[in-house]
Amino acid sequence: MSETTYFFDTYAFFEILKGNQYYKKFEQAKGITTLFNLAELNFALKREKKMLADQITKKYESLLVDVSTEDVMQAMSFRMQHRKLSIPDAIGYIIAKRHHLKFLTGDKEFKNLPNVEYIK
């Protein structure tokens, strides 16, 4: 795989953790994410009663990037146009755009948006 860097949406983390064959190539890829995505990941893992939820979340801590107030404002404007998106999804998409990265996800709401690496 090339040295391409991606923004990892929470969806991507789950597919990697589940061993989805289509996400295998992203296991060692460079990437970034936000605290909001790690919060979603941690909560969902705990809801599934995964004993290693905190350990798994810590594994991705090095991928964190800062989110500015400007990012939040742009993301909420974006979300007004795409109301089915969650707040973390909207913020993540804007962060990916700011960093000139592909937004890695299989979330159907992103299927036809620009700068998205959509993999189901």
BELSULFEN-V625414 format. One record per residue. PSI is psi in radians with two decimals (NA if undefined). Layout:
BEGIN
psi:PSI
psi:PSI
END
This chain:
BEGIN
psi:2.55
psi:3.04
psi:0.51
psi:2.44
psi:2.47
psi:2.78
psi:2.13
psi:1.94
psi:2.77
psi:-0.66
psi:-0.77
psi:-0.74
psi:-0.78
psi:-0.70
psi:-0.66
psi:-0.80
psi:-0.59
psi:-0.21
psi:0.40
psi:2.15
psi:-0.52
psi:-0.28
psi:-0.03
psi:-0.75
psi:-0.21
psi:-0.09
psi:-0.63
psi:0.14
psi:2.66
psi:2.51
psi:2.93
psi:2.88
psi:-3.13
psi:2.90
psi:-0.55
psi:-0.70
psi:-0.68
psi:-0.58
psi:-0.79
psi:-0.79
psi:-0.87
psi:-0.77
psi:-0.81
psi:-0.70
psi:-0.71
psi:-0.64
psi:-0.60
psi:0.07
psi:0.61
psi:2.10
psi:-0.48
psi:0.40
psi:-0.84
psi:-0.68
psi:-0.74
psi:-0.76
psi:-0.78
psi:-0.54
psi:-0.58
psi:0.05
psi:-0.59
psi:-0.20
psi:-0.08
psi:2.41
psi:2.74
psi:2.62
psi:2.16
psi:2.92
psi:-0.67
psi:-0.73
psi:-0.78
psi:-0.78
psi:-0.75
psi:-0.70
psi:-0.67
psi:-0.55
psi:-0.74
psi:-0.74
psi:-0.55
psi:-0.54
psi:-0.39
psi:1.27
psi:-0.30
psi:-0.18
psi:2.56
psi:2.88
psi:-0.83
psi:-0.65
psi:-0.79
psi:-0.76
psi:-0.78
psi:-0.73
psi:-0.74
psi:-0.68
psi:-0.78
psi:-0.77
psi:-0.78
psi:-0.64
psi:0.04
psi:0.80
psi:2.73
psi:2.43
psi:1.90
psi:2.04
psi:2.91
psi:0.17
psi:2.11
psi:-0.42
psi:-0.32
psi:-0.03
psi:-0.74
psi:0.27
psi:2.62
psi:2.73
psi:0.56
psi:2.31
psi:1.63
psi:2.03
psi:2.16
psi:NA
END
